[in-house]
Amino acid sequence: MEPVDPDPRLFEAYDLARAALAEVTPATSIGDPAGYAIEDGGVVSLRFANRLAGYPGWYWTVSVAVVEGAEPTVLEVELLPGDGALLAPEWLPWAERLAEYQAAQAAAAAEDDDADEDVDDADDDEDAADFESDGSPILHAGDVDGVDIDELDDEADEEDSEEDDDSDDDDDADEDDSDDEEELREY
């Protein structure tokens, strides 16, 4: 397709472009003319400053053209970003976002499983000596249903000996008191 020179009237069609914008947005959101861009097929896109809050660096753009034998006409009205305009991130379909989320969850679960296996392996090594290959506990002499009677008996003996030590202290204190009484009587 050969390039088509735009009709000179299109560069002056700001009033037509402003009227078209007023049909889609309040007049207060339309700023001063801010230039133009020449498009393919003899179309000219006229720009206006944007006054909408939340859209810094964006421009109202109205594409105008001339059909042979007619006056300039509006083809399209849109709000387009300029250089340095704040833009939304690239859109990703839900299926892709969900797949990324699920992959991240699976990776986190795998890390947790690896950490748990390391701890479980250490516990298994310690516990393996206490169980048969079928999972039943290994009973030793003095064990009744997995309880080591000798160990319980040793604990009871330790408690008794501590009580005996306390009573010996009381007996010593009583003997000291009786010695003091005898000394007082001698004088």
C-alpha positions in Angstrom: 0.0 0.0 0.0 1.4 3.4 -1.0 1.6 6.0 1.7 -1.2 8.5 1.5 -0.6 12.1 2.5 -3.2 13.3 5.1 -5.7 15.9 4.1 -4.4 19.3 5.4 -7.8 20.0 6.9 -7.2 17.1 9.5 -4.5 19.1 11.2 -7.0 21.8 11.9 -9.9 19.5 13.0 -9.4 20.1 16.8 -13.0 21.4 17.2 -14.5 18.3 15.6 -12.2 16.1 17.8 -13.1 18.0 21.0 -16.8 17.6 20.2 -16.4 13.9 19.7 -14.5 13.6 23.1 -17.3 15.6 24.8 -19.7 12.7 23.9 -17.6 10.1 25.9 -16.1 12.2 28.8 -16.9 15.4 30.7 -15.5 18.5 29.1 -13.6 19.2 32.3 -11.4 16.1 31.7 -10.2 17.4 28.3 -7.1 19.6 28.3 -5.4 21.7 25.7 -4.3 20.3 22.3 -1.1 18.3 22.7 0.1 17.5 19.2 -0.8 14.9 16.6 0.5 11.6 15.0 0.2 10.7 11.3 -1.1 7.2 10.9 -1.3 4.9 7.8 -3.9 5.6 5.1 -3.9 9.4 5.6 -5.4 9.2 9.2 -4.3 11.8 11.7 -4.6 11.2 15.5 -5.1 14.5 17.4 -4.0 14.5 21.0 -5.4 16.4 24.0 -4.0 16.7 27.5 -5.9 14.5 30.0 -7.3 15.9 33.2 -8.7 12.7 34.7 -7.3 11.9 38.1 -5.3 8.6 38.2 -4.1 8.9 34.6 -1.0 11.0 34.6 0.9 11.0 31.3 -2.2 9.8 29.3 -3.7 11.6 26.4 -7.1 11.8 24.8 -6.6 10.8 21.2 -9.1 11.3 18.4 -8.4 9.7 15.0 -9.8 11.7 12.1 -9.8 11.0 8.3 -11.3 12.4 5.1 -13.2 10.1 2.8 -13.1 11.3 -0.8 -15.5 14.1 -1.5 -16.5 14.5 2.2 -15.7 16.6 5.2 -13.3 15.3 7.9 -14.9 12.6 10.1 -14.0 10.9 13.4 -12.9 7.3 13.3 -12.0 6.6 16.9 -11.8 8.2 20.3 -9.6 6.7 23.0 -7.4 7.4 26.0 -3.8 6.4 25.3 -0.6 6.4 27.4 2.1 8.8 26.6 5.8 8.4 27.4 6.3 7.8 31.1 2.6 7.1 31.8 1.7 4.8 34.6 0.7 1.4 33.1 -0.8 -1.7 34.4 1.4 -4.8 34.4 1.2 -7.2 31.4 -2.1 -9.2 31.6 -1.8 -12.9 32.1 -4.7 -15.3 31.6 -6.1 -16.8 34.9 -5.0 -20.3 33.9 -1.3 -19.1 33.7 -1.5 -17.2 37.0 -3.1 -20.2 38.7 -0.4 -22.5 37.3 2.3 -20.3 38.6 0.6 -20.2 42.0 0.2 -23.9 42.1 3.9 -24.5 41.1 5.0 -22.1 43.9 2.8 -24.0 46.4 4.2 -27.4 45.3 7.7 -26.1 45.6 7.1 -24.8 49.1 5.5 -28.1 50.1 8.4 -30.1 48.7 10.8 -28.0 50.8 8.7 -28.6 53.9 8.7 -32.4 53.1 12.5 -32.4 52.7 12.9 -30.7 56.0 10.4 -33.1 57.7 12.2 -36.1 56.2 15.5 -35.0 57.6 14.0 -34.7 61.1 12.0 -38.0 60.7 15.2 -39.8 59.5 17.0 -38.8 62.6 14.1 -39.9 64.8 13.7 -43.2 62.9 17.4 -44.0 63.5 17.0 -43.5 67.2 13.6 -45.3 67.4 14.7 -48.2 65.1 16.6 -49.9 68.0 13.4 -50.0 70.1 11.2 -51.8 67.5 11.1 -55.0 65.6 10.9 -55.0 61.8 7.1 -55.6 62.0 6.7 -52.4 64.2 6.2 -54.2 67.5 8.3 -53.0 70.4 11.4 -54.9 71.5 10.9 -56.1 75.1 13.9 -56.4 77.3 14.3 -58.2 80.6 12.2 -56.4 83.2 9.8 -54.8 80.6 6.1 -55.4 81.0 4.1 -54.2 78.0 7.0 -51.9 76.9 7.5 -50.4 80.4 10.9 -51.0 82.0 10.0 -52.0 85.6 13.7 -51.8 86.7 13.8 -48.2 85.6 10.7 -47.4 87.5 12.0 -49.2 90.6 15.3 -47.2 90.4 13.4 -44.0 90.3 11.4 -45.0 93.4 14.6 -45.9 95.2 16.0 -42.5 94.5 12.9 -40.8 95.9 13.1 -43.0 99.1 16.7 -42.2 99.6 16.1 -38.4 99.3 13.3 -38.7 102.0 15.7 -40.7 104.2 18.3 -38.0 103.8 15.8 -35.4 105.0 14.8 -37.4 108.0 18.5 -37.9 108.9 18.9 -34.1 108.9 16.0 -33.9 111.3 17.6 -36.5 113.6 20.9 -34.6 113.6 19.1 -31.4 114.7 17.3 -33.3 117.5 20.6 -34.7 118.8 22.2 -31.2 118.8 19.2 -29.9 120.9 19.7 -32.7 123.5 23.4 -32.0 123.7 22.7 -28.3 124.4 20.3 -29.2 127.2 22.8 -31.5 128.9 25.5 -28.7 128.8 23.0 -26.3 130.4 22.3 -28.8 133.2 25.9 -29.2 134.2 26.3 -25.6 135.2 
